[in-house]
């Protein structure tokens, strides 16, 4: 397993921050979301969805770098 962080600082922990910023809940080990207890899937905050999309892009970037590195090593041998 290769662990990769979210790569974002907490987004909603300063006076000038907004609840609409990425990583608004301050997770470090992955994306997190918070919804009202009585809310359904449509109640997920747009910033939480954007944070999850950012994590997906980061994982894709890291996977591409890993594949490129393995490919480069294979061609050298």
C-alpha positions in Angstrom: 0.0 0.0 0.0 1.1 3.5 -0.7 -0.3 6.2 1.5 -1.0 9.6 0.0 -2.4 12.5 1.9 -5.2 14.8 0.8 -2.5 17.5 0.3 -4.7 20.3 1.6 -4.5 22.3 4.7 -7.7 22.6 6.8 -10.0 25.0 5.0 -12.4 26.4 7.5 -10.3 27.2 10.5 -9.5 30.9 10.2 -11.5 34.1 10.6 -11.2 34.8 6.9 -12.0 31.3 5.8 -15.2 30.1 4.2 -17.3 27.0 4.6 -17.0 26.7 0.8 -13.3 26.1 0.8 -11.7 22.8 0.0 -11.1 20.5 3.1 -13.5 22.6 5.1 -13.6 20.0 7.9 -9.9 19.6 8.2 -9.3 16.0 7.4 -5.7 14.8 6.8 -6.0 11.1 5.9 -8.6 11.4 3.2 -11.7 13.2 2.2 -14.5 13.7 4.8 -18.1 15.0 4.6 -20.7 16.1 7.0 -24.4 16.1 6.4 -27.5 16.8 8.5 -28.7 13.6 10.2 -32.0 13.9 8.4 -30.5 14.8 5.0 -30.0 12.4 2.1 -27.3 12.3 -0.5 -28.4 15.6 -1.9 -27.5 17.3 1.4 -23.8 16.8 0.9 -22.0 20.1 1.0 -20.6 21.1 -2.5 -17.2 21.9 -0.8 -17.1 18.3 0.5 -17.8 17.0 -3.0 -15.1 19.2 -4.5 -12.6 18.0 -1.8 -13.4 14.4 -2.7 -12.9 15.2 -6.4 -9.5 16.8 -5.5 -8.5 13.7 -3.7 -9.5 11.5 -6.7 -7.3 13.7 -8.9 -4.4 13.5 -6.5 -4.6 9.7 -6.4 -4.7 9.6 -10.2 -1.6 11.8 -10.4 0.3 9.7 -7.9 -0.7 6.4 -9.7 0.5 7.9 -13.0 3.8 8.9 -11.4 4.2 5.4 -10.0 3.5 3.7 -13.3 5.9 6.1 -15.1 8.6 5.3 -12.6 8.1 1.5 -13.0 8.1 1.9 -16.7 11.3 3.9 -16.7 13.0 1.3 -14.5 11.8 -1.6 -16.7 13.3 0.1 -19.9 16.7 0.6 -18.2 17.1 -3.1 -17.3 
